Amino acid sequence: MEKTYFYATIFFGWLITLALIIFMVVAFKMSMIVIGCILILISLASLLMNIVFMKKGVRNQ
């Protein structure tokens, strides 16, 4: 994988994760508990995928 593609993918992955966490906090502040809980699960999955992708990229480079 090209380095530029790898770094861009990591950057946008973390950007999406950050946006999900912000939406989760806003959902809890607006008393939308179910949506907040769903966003917690999605945020955790996104966070874990980012970590796995970073480990995979470091190992291959």
Biopython code that builds the backbone (N, CA, C, O; Angstrom):
import numpy as np
from Bio.PDB.StructureBuilder import StructureBuilder

atoms = [
    (1, "MET", "N", (0.841, -1.172, 0.000)),
    (1, "MET", "CA", (0.000, 0.000, 0.000)),
    (1, "MET", "C", (0.890, 1.240, 0.000)),
    (1, "MET", "O", (1.902, 1.287, 0.698)),
    (2, "GLU", "N", (0.511, 2.224, -0.774)),
    (2, "GLU", "CA", (1.280, 3.459, -0.815)),
    (2, "GLU", "C", (1.201, 4.180, 0.521)),
    (2, "GLU", "O", (0.196, 4.108, 1.228)),
    (3, "LYS", "N", (2.293, 4.882, 0.854)),
    (3, "LYS", "CA", (2.313, 5.604, 2.126)),
    (3, "LYS", "C", (1.262, 6.699, 2.166)),
    (3, "LYS", "O", (0.621, 6.901, 3.197)),
    (4, "THR", "N", (1.073, 7.410, 1.058)),
    (4, "THR", "CA", (0.099, 8.507, 1.043)),
    (4, "THR", "C", (-1.310, 7.979, 1.288)),
    (4, "THR", "O", (-2.070, 8.559, 2.064)),
    (5, "TYR", "N", (-1.652, 6.886, 0.629)),
    (5, "TYR", "CA", (-2.971, 6.280, 0.827)),
    (5, "TYR", "C", (-3.136, 5.814, 2.266)),
    (5, "TYR", "O", (-4.193, 5.991, 2.871)),
    (6, "PHE", "N", (-2.084, 5.218, 2.804)),
    (6, "PHE", "CA", (-2.121, 4.722, 4.176)),
    (6, "PHE", "C", (-2.358, 5.864, 5.159)),
    (6, "PHE", "O", (-3.230, 5.760, 6.022)),
    (7, "TYR", "N", (-1.598, 6.950, 5.044)),
    (7, "TYR", "CA", (-1.750, 8.082, 5.965)),
    (7, "TYR", "C", (-3.098, 8.781, 5.789)),
    (7, "TYR", "O", (-3.698, 9.219, 6.771)),
    (8, "ALA", "N", (-3.574, 8.890, 4.565)),
    (8, "ALA", "CA", (-4.875, 9.516, 4.333)),
    (8, "ALA", "C", (-5.995, 8.673, 4.942)),
    (8, "ALA", "O", (-6.942, 9.212, 5.515)),
    (9, "THR", "N", (-5.884, 7.358, 4.817)),
    (9, "THR", "CA", (-6.892, 6.471, 5.381)),
    (9, "THR", "C", (-6.905, 6.569, 6.907)),
    (9, "THR", "O", (-7.970, 6.611, 7.523)),
    (10, "ILE", "N", (-5.720, 6.605, 7.509)),
    (10, "ILE", "CA", (-5.649, 6.749, 8.968)),
    (10, "ILE", "C", (-6.225, 8.090, 9.395)),
    (10, "ILE", "O", (-6.996, 8.153, 10.353)),
    (11, "PHE", "N", (-5.863, 9.165, 8.698)),
    (11, "PHE", "CA", (-6.354, 10.494, 9.058)),
    (11, "PHE", "C", (-7.874, 10.568, 8.993)),
    (11, "PHE", "O", (-8.514, 11.027, 9.939)),
    (12, "PHE", "N", (-8.452, 10.122, 7.891)),
    (12, "PHE", "CA", (-9.904, 10.195, 7.746)),
    (12, "PHE", "C", (-10.615, 9.213, 8.677)),
    (12, "PHE", "O", (-11.731, 9.490, 9.117)),
    (13, "GLY", "N", (-10.002, 8.090, 8.983)),
    (13, "GLY", "CA", (-10.573, 7.164, 9.952)),
    (13, "GLY", "C", (-10.679, 7.792, 11.330)),
    (13, "GLY", "O", (-11.703, 7.657, 12.000)),
    (14, "TRP", "N", (-9.625, 8.477, 11.757)),
    (14, "TRP", "CA", (-9.658, 9.140, 13.065)),
    (14, "TRP", "C", (-10.604, 10.328, 13.049)),
    (14, "TRP", "O", (-11.234, 10.629, 14.063)),
    (15, "LEU", "N", (-10.713, 11.004, 11.919)),
    (15, "LEU", "CA", (-11.645, 12.132, 11.801)),
    (15, "LEU", "C", (-13.093, 11.646, 11.941)),
    (15, "LEU", "O", (-13.898, 12.278, 12.626)),
    (16, "ILE", "N", (-13.415, 10.546, 11.304)),
    (16, "ILE", "CA", (-14.760, 9.977, 11.401)),
    (16, "ILE", "C", (-15.029, 9.500, 12.826)),
    (16, "ILE", "O", (-16.127, 9.691, 13.348)),
    (17, "THR", "N", (-14.036, 8.884, 13.453)),
    (17, "THR", "CA", (-14.196, 8.435, 14.835)),
    (17, "THR", "C", (-14.459, 9.611, 15.765)),
    (17, "THR", "O", (-15.326, 9.536, 16.636)),
    (18, "LEU", "N", (-13.722, 10.687, 15.584)),
    (18, "LEU", "CA", (-13.918, 11.885, 16.402)),
    (18, "LEU", "C", (-15.321, 12.461, 16.204)),
    (18, "LEU", "O", (-15.966, 12.864, 17.172)),
    (19, "ALA", "N", (-15.793, 12.502, 14.964)),
    (19, "ALA", "CA", (-17.135, 13.003, 14.688)),
    (19, "ALA", "C", (-18.194, 12.121, 15.351)),
    (19, "ALA", "O", (-19.169, 12.635, 15.899)),
    (20, "LEU", "N", (-18.013, 10.810, 15.306)),
    (20, "LEU", "CA", (-18.958, 9.906, 15.959)),
    (20, "LEU", "C", (-19.005, 10.134, 17.467)),
    (20, "LEU", "O", (-20.076, 10.106, 18.073)),
    (21, "ILE", "N", (-17.844, 10.360, 18.065)),
    (21, "ILE", "CA", (-17.800, 10.608, 19.509)),
    (21, "ILE", "C", (-18.496, 11.918, 19.847)),
    (21, "ILE", "O", (-19.197, 11.998, 20.856)),
    (22, "ILE", "N", (-18.317, 12.942, 19.027)),
    (22, "ILE", "CA", (-18.993, 14.224, 19.262)),
    (22, "ILE", "C", (-20.509, 14.055, 19.146)),
    (22, "ILE", "O", (-21.252, 14.568, 19.983)),
    (23, "PHE", "N", (-20.973, 13.340, 18.118)),
    (23, "PHE", "CA", (-22.408, 13.097, 17.970)),
    (23, "PHE", "C", (-22.953, 12.296, 19.154)),
    (23, "PHE", "O", (-24.084, 12.518, 19.588)),
    (24, "MET", "N", (-22.146, 11.362, 19.677)),
    (24, "MET", "CA", (-22.564, 10.563, 20.819)),
    (24, "MET", "C", (-22.769, 11.457, 22.044)),
    (24, "MET", "O", (-23.772, 11.331, 22.747)),
    (25, "VAL", "N", (-21.827, 12.351, 22.295)),
    (25, "VAL", "CA", (-21.943, 13.258, 23.442)),
    (25, "VAL", "C", (-23.173, 14.151, 23.295)),
    (25, "VAL", "O", (-23.905, 14.364, 24.262)),
    (26, "VAL", "N", (-23.402, 14.670, 22.099)),
    (26, "VAL", "CA", (-24.572, 15.524, 21.860)),
    (26, "VAL", "C", (-25.863, 14.729, 22.059)),
    (26, "VAL", "O", (-26.831, 15.249, 22.614)),
    (27, "ALA", "N", (-25.880, 13.482, 21.613)),
    (27, "ALA", "CA", (-27.078, 12.652, 21.784)),
    (27, "ALA", "C", (-27.386, 12.434, 23.262)),
    (27, "ALA", "O", (-28.547, 12.484, 23.669)),
    (28, "PHE", "N", (-26.355, 12.194, 24.065)),
    (28, "PHE", "CA", (-26.597, 12.021, 25.496)),
    (28, "PHE", "C", (-27.050, 13.319, 26.149)),
    (28, "PHE", "O", (-27.900, 13.295, 27.039)),
    (29, "LYS", "N", (-26.499, 14.447, 25.725)),
    (29, "LYS", "CA", (-26.910, 15.730, 26.295)),
    (29, "LYS", "C", (-28.353, 16.074, 25.928)),
    (29, "LYS", "O", (-29.031, 16.784, 26.671)),
    (30, "MET", "N", (-28.824, 15.573, 24.786)),
    (30, "MET", "CA", (-30.203, 15.823, 24.367)),
    (30, "MET", "C", (-31.154, 14.728, 24.867)),
    (30, "MET", "O", (-32.306, 14.661, 24.438)),
    (31, "SER", "N", (-30.677, 13.884, 25.762)),
    (31, "SER", "CA", (-31.460, 12.795, 26.375)),
    (31, "SER", "C", (-31.933, 11.757, 25.361)),
    (31, "SER", "O", (-33.017, 11.191, 25.503)),
    (32, "MET", "N", (-31.134, 11.514, 24.359)),
    (32, "MET", "CA", (-31.421, 10.448, 23.392)),
    (32, "MET", "C", (-30.535, 9.255, 23.744)),
    (32, "MET", "O", (-29.509, 9.011, 23.109)),
    (33, "ILE", "N", (-30.955, 8.526, 24.763)),
    (33, "ILE", "CA", (-30.132, 7.468, 25.339)),
    (33, "ILE", "C", (-29.890, 6.326, 24.344)),
    (33, "ILE", "O", (-28.764, 5.843, 24.223)),
    (34, "VAL", "N", (-30.923, 5.899, 23.641)),
    (34, "VAL", "CA", (-30.787, 4.762, 22.721)),
    (34, "VAL", "C", (-29.824, 5.121, 21.586)),
    (34, "VAL", "O", (-28.945, 4.330, 21.245)),
    (35, "ILE", "N", (-29.984, 6.292, 21.011)),
    (35, "ILE", "CA", (-29.094, 6.720, 19.930)),
    (35, "ILE", "C", (-27.670, 6.867, 20.457)),
    (35, "ILE", "O", (-26.714, 6.499, 19.776)),
    (36, "GLY", "N", (-27.528, 7.402, 21.664)),
    (36, "GLY", "CA", (-26.203, 7.523, 22.272)),
    (36, "GLY", "C", (-25.538, 6.179, 22.472)),
    (36, "GLY", "O", (-24.342, 6.035, 22.216)),
    (37, "CYS", "N", (-26.297, 5.189, 22.928)),
    (37, "CYS", "CA", (-25.745, 3.844, 23.128)),
    (37, "CYS", "C", (-25.335, 3.205, 21.801)),
    (37, "CYS", "O", (-24.297, 2.548, 21.717)),
    (38, "ILE", "N", (-26.144, 3.398, 20.781)),
    (38, "ILE", "CA", (-25.795, 2.874, 19.456)),
    (38, "ILE", "C", (-24.519, 3.539, 18.948)),
    (38, "ILE", "O", (-23.653, 2.875, 18.378)),
    (39, "LEU", "N", (-24.406, 4.841, 19.154)),
    (39, "LEU", "CA", (-23.197, 5.553, 18.725)),
    (39, "LEU", "C", (-21.964, 5.130, 19.523)),
    (39, "LEU", "O", (-20.850, 5.158, 19.000)),
    (40, "ILE", "N", (-22.154, 4.741, 20.784)),
    (40, "ILE", "CA", (-21.025, 4.207, 21.561)),
    (40, "ILE", "C", (-20.493, 2.942, 20.895)),
    (40, "ILE", "O", (-19.284, 2.785, 20.724)),
    (41, "LEU", "N", (-21.397, 2.044, 20.521)),
    (41, "LEU", "CA", (-20.971, 0.789, 19.878)),
    (41, "LEU", "C", (-20.286, 1.051, 18.538)),
    (41, "LEU", "O", (-19.266, 0.434, 18.230)),
    (42, "ILE", "N", (-20.841, 1.957, 17.748)),
    (42, "ILE", "CA", (-20.241, 2.275, 16.454)),
    (42, "ILE", "C", (-18.884, 2.940, 16.647)),
    (42, "ILE", "O", (-17.944, 2.650, 15.908)),
    (43, "SER", "N", (-18.769, 3.834, 17.638)),
    (43, "SER", "CA", (-17.502, 4.515, 17.910)),
    (43, "SER", "C", (-16.425, 3.530, 18.356)),
    (43, "SER", "O", (-15.271, 3.629, 17.939)),
    (44, "LEU", "N", (-16.813, 2.576, 19.211)),
    (44, "LEU", "CA", (-15.847, 1.568, 19.648)),
    (44, "LEU", "C", (-15.373, 0.707, 18.482)),
    (44, "LEU", "O", (-14.187, 0.394, 18.382)),
    (45, "ALA", "N", (-16.286, 0.327, 17.612)),
    (45, "ALA", "CA", (-15.907, -0.464, 16.441)),
    (45, "ALA", "C", (-14.976, 0.330, 15.530)),
    (45, "ALA", "O", (-13.998, -0.209, 15.013)),
    (46, "SER", "N", (-15.280, 1.602, 15.338)),
    (46, "SER", "CA", (-14.439, 2.448, 14.501)),
    (46, "SER", "C", (-13.056, 2.634, 15.118)),
    (46, "SER", "O", (-12.046, 2.597, 14.415)),
    (47, "LEU", "N", (-13.015, 2.830, 16.415)),
    (47, "LEU", "CA", (-11.751, 2.991, 17.115)),
    (47, "LEU", "C", (-10.894, 1.737, 17.000)),
    (47, "LEU", "O", (-9.695, 1.823, 16.734)),
    (48, "LEU", "N", (-11.503, 0.580, 17.200)),
    (48, "LEU", "CA", (-10.764, -0.677, 17.093)),
    (48, "LEU", "C", (-10.263, -0.919, 15.669)),
    (48, "LEU", "O", (-9.151, -1.413, 15.479)),
    (49, "MET", "N", (-11.073, -0.576, 14.673)),
    (49, "MET", "CA", (-10.634, -0.753, 13.285)),
    (49, "MET", "C", (-9.461, 0.173, 12.961)),
    (49, "MET", "O", (-8.545, -0.219, 12.239)),
    (50, "ASN", "N", (-9.485, 1.392, 13.487)),
    (50, "ASN", "CA", (-8.361, 2.304, 13.278)),
    (50, "ASN", "C", (-7.080, 1.743, 13.888)),
    (50, "ASN", "O", (-6.017, 1.808, 13.270)),
    (51, "ILE", "N", (-7.177, 1.199, 15.086)),
    (51, "ILE", "CA", (-6.005, 0.635, 15.759)),
    (51, "ILE", "C", (-5.474, -0.572, 14.995)),
    (51, "ILE", "O", (-4.265, -0.706, 14.807)),
    (52, "VAL", "N", (-6.373, -1.452, 14.555)),
    (52, "VAL", "CA", (-5.957, -2.629, 13.787)),
    (52, "VAL", "C", (-5.295, -2.202, 12.476)),
    (52, "VAL", "O", (-4.275, -2.768, 12.081)),
    (53, "PHE", "N", (-5.868, -1.213, 11.808)),
    (53, "PHE", "CA", (-5.305, -0.756, 10.545)),
    (53, "PHE", "C", (-3.924, -0.142, 10.751)),
    (53, "PHE", "O", (-3.026, -0.349, 9.935)),
    (54, "MET", "N", (-3.748, 0.613, 11.840)),
    (54, "MET", "CA", (-2.437, 1.203, 12.108)),
    (54, "MET", "C", (-1.395, 0.127, 12.402)),
    (54, "MET", "O", (-0.266, 0.210, 11.918)),
    (55, "LYS", "N", (-1.764, -0.878, 13.187)),
    (55, "LYS", "CA", (-0.832, -1.970, 13.485)),
    (55, "LYS", "C", (-0.461, -2.742, 12.224)),
    (55, "LYS", "O", (0.696, -3.112, 12.025)),
    (56, "LYS", "N", (-1.451, -2.978, 11.382)),
    (56, "LYS", "CA", (-1.217, -3.700, 10.126)),
    (56, "LYS", "C", (-0.282, -2.902, 9.218)),
    (56, "LYS", "O", (0.617, -3.466, 8.595)),
    (57, "GLY", "N", (-0.497, -1.594, 9.147)),
    (57, "GLY", "CA", (0.348, -0.756, 8.300)),
    (57, "GLY", "C", (1.763, -0.638, 8.811)),
    (57, "GLY", "O", (2.702, -0.621, 8.016)),
    (58, "VAL", "N", (1.944, -0.555, 10.132)),
    (58, "VAL", "CA", (3.283, -0.454, 10.705)),
    (58, "VAL", "C", (4.041, -1.758, 10.489)),
    (58, "VAL", "O", (5.244, -1.745, 10.226)),
    (59, "ARG", "N", (3.346, -2.869, 10.598)),
    (59, "ARG", "CA", (3.970, -4.169, 10.409)),
    (59, "ARG", "C", (4.426, -4.358, 8.957)),
    (59, "ARG", "O", (5.466, -4.969, 8.712)),
    (60, "ASN", "N", (3.658, -3.840, 8.000)),
    (60, "ASN", "CA", (3.976, -4.049, 6.587)),
    (60, "ASN", "C", (5.002, -3.061, 6.045)),
    (60, "ASN", "O", (5.555, -3.278, 4.967)),
    (61, "GLN", "N", (5.263, -1.987, 6.771)),
    (61, "GLN", "CA", (6.201, -0.977, 6.236)),
    (61, "GLN", "C", (7.594, -1.185, 6.717)),
    (61, "GLN", "O", (8.492, -0.422, 6.357)),
]
sb = StructureBuilder()
sb.init_structure("model")
sb.init_model(0)
sb.init_chain("A")
sb.init_seg("    ")
for serial, (resi, resn, name, xyz) in enumerate(atoms, 1):
    if name == "N":
        sb.init_residue(resn, " ", resi, " ")
    sb.init_atom(name, np.array(xyz, "f"), 0.0, 1.0, " ", f" {name:<3s}", serial, name[0])
structure = sb.get_structure()
